[in-house]
Amino acid sequence: MTQSADTALTIWLTGLSSAGKSTIARSVCEHLRAQSHRVEWLDGDLIRQRLSLGLGYNRHDRDENIRRIGFVAELLVCNGVIVVVSAISPYRATRDEMRALLPNFLEVYVNAPLALCEERDHKDIYRRARAGELEHVTGIDDAYEPPLSAEVECRTGQETVEQSVAKVLAAVERKLGSASI
């Protein structure tokens, strides 16, 4: 299937570490690719390793990381690609900046209580933050500003991955039109 810039969009998943962003993003990408869409996944962890190496976790560096992700997303969207971003993106103002930058922006709030995120903490981030080994950990000693009007909210402590993915795909269908999905 040939995609044009008007059928592309950015699906921006935001939420705490271990909320389920990457899990949902992976499945959304699989579903869209199965429908012959051109899709790229920009994962926050991978971007930090490849494009934002050297940036820290203070507010300035976090904002710069998000702007870099947004720049790459903009290039891809302008070339007809559906871009799925999974990044904590803790600050509302920077997410709003991305909404203004990127045409056809779909914000997905991956909402999980901090206690559940700490249980799922496979990277050991929360434990290390609570032990004083890490600073600027979103949800512990750095703020997370939840979206005020995300197009989709996935409550990963209450719904299955499949239910969350179905919500995102339904929003994509509404955004692009049923003929596109």
C-alpha positions in Angstrom: 0.0 0.0 0.0 1.3 3.4 -0.9 0.9 6.0 1.9 0.9 9.7 1.5 1.6 12.4 4.0 -2.1 12.9 4.5 -2.6 9.3 5.6 0.4 9.3 8.0 0.3 10.3 11.6 2.2 10.3 14.9 0.9 8.1 17.7 2.6 9.4 20.8 2.5 7.2 23.8 3.3 8.9 27.1 3.4 7.6 30.7 5.6 6.5 33.5 8.5 4.1 33.1 7.0 0.5 33.1 3.5 1.7 32.4 3.3 -0.4 29.3 4.2 2.1 26.5 6.6 -0.2 24.6 4.3 -3.2 24.9 1.4 -1.3 23.4 3.6 0.3 20.8 5.0 -3.0 19.6 1.6 -4.5 19.2 0.2 -1.4 17.5 3.1 -1.5 15.0 2.5 -5.2 14.3 -1.2 -4.6 13.6 -0.6 -1.6 11.3 2.2 -3.4 9.4 -0.2 -6.4 8.9 -2.5 -3.9 7.2 0.4 -3.0 4.8 1.1 0.4 6.4 4.6 1.9 6.5 5.3 2.2 10.2 8.3 3.2 12.2 8.6 2.9 16.0 10.7 5.4 17.9 11.3 3.9 21.3 12.5 6.3 24.0 15.1 3.9 25.3 16.6 3.2 21.9 16.6 6.9 21.0 18.5 7.7 24.2 21.2 5.1 23.2 21.5 6.2 19.6 20.4 9.8 19.0 20.4 11.4 22.5 23.5 9.7 24.0 25.0 12.2 26.4 21.8 13.8 27.5 20.9 13.6 31.1 17.6 13.4 32.8 17.1 17.0 34.0 14.3 19.0 32.5 16.4 20.7 29.8 17.8 17.4 28.6 14.5 15.6 28.7 12.9 18.3 26.7 15.8 18.2 24.2 15.4 14.4 23.9 11.7 14.8 23.1 12.4 17.5 20.5 14.9 15.2 18.8 12.3 12.5 18.7 9.8 15.0 17.3 12.2 16.0 14.6 12.7 12.5 13.4 8.9 11.8 13.6 8.3 15.0 11.5 10.7 13.7 8.8 9.0 10.3 8.7 5.4 11.7 8.8 6.2 14.1 5.9 7.2 11.0 3.9 3.9 9.2 4.5 5.0 7.0 7.5 2.9 6.3 10.5 5.2 7.0 13.5 4.7 5.3 16.8 6.6 7.1 19.7 6.9 5.5 23.1 8.7 7.9 25.4 7.9 9.0 29.0 7.6 12.6 27.8 6.9 13.9 31.3 6.2 17.5 30.6 2.9 18.7 29.2 4.4 21.8 27.5 6.9 19.7 25.5 4.2 17.2 24.4 2.0 20.2 23.4 5.0 21.5 21.4 5.1 18.1 19.6 1.4 18.3 19.0 1.8 21.7 17.3 4.8 20.5 15.3 3.5 17.2 14.0 0.5 17.0 11.7 -2.1 14.3 12.6 -1.0 13.9 16.2 -2.6 11.2 18.4 -1.7 11.4 22.1 -2.0 8.2 24.0 -1.8 8.4 27.8 -0.5 5.0 29.1 -1.8 5.4 32.6 -0.6 3.0 35.3 -0.3 3.8 39.1 3.2 4.4 40.3 2.9 1.3 42.6 2.2 -0.9 39.6 5.0 0.6 37.6 7.3 -0.1 40.5 6.2 -3.8 40.5 6.9 -4.0 36.8 10.3 -2.3 37.1 12.4 -4.6 35.0 15.1 -1.9 34.6 15.4 -1.5 38.3 14.9 2.3 38.0 12.5 2.8 40.8 14.3 0.7 43.3 17.6 2.5 42.5 15.8 5.9 42.8 14.3 5.0 46.2 17.7 3.9 47.4 19.2 7.3 46.4 21.3 5.8 43.5 19.4 7.7 40.8 18.1 11.3 40.5 15.5 12.8 38.2 13.4 9.7 38.1 9.9 10.6 36.8 7.3 9.8 39.4 9.8 9.7 42.3 11.8 13.0 42.4 10.8 14.4 39.1 7.3 15.4 38.0 5.1 13.6 35.5 2.4 15.9 34.1 -0.5 13.7 32.8 -2.2 14.8 29.6 -5.3 17.0 30.0 -7.0 15.8 26.9 -5.3 12.8 25.3 -7.2 11.2 22.5 -6.7 7.8 24.1 -6.2 6.7 27.7 -5.0 3.2 28.3 -5.3 2.1 31.9 -2.9 -0.7 31.9 -3.6 -1.8 35.5 -7.2 -2.4 34.6 -7.3 -3.5 31.0 -5.4 -6.1 29.0 -2.7 -5.3 26.4 -5.2 -6.3 23.7 -7.9 -3.9 25.1 -5.4 -1.1 25.2 -4.2 -1.8 21.6 -7.8 -2.0 20.4 -8.4 1.5 21.8 -5.4 2.9 20.0 -6.2 1.2 16.7 -9.8 2.5 17.0 -8.5 6.1 17.5 -6.1 5.6 14.5 -9.1 4.5 12.4 -11.1 7.6 13.5 -8.1 9.8 12.7 -7.3 8.3 9.3 -10.7 7.0 8.2 -11.8 3.3 8.1 -10.5 2.9 4.5 -7.0 3.5 5.7 -6.9 0.8 8.4 
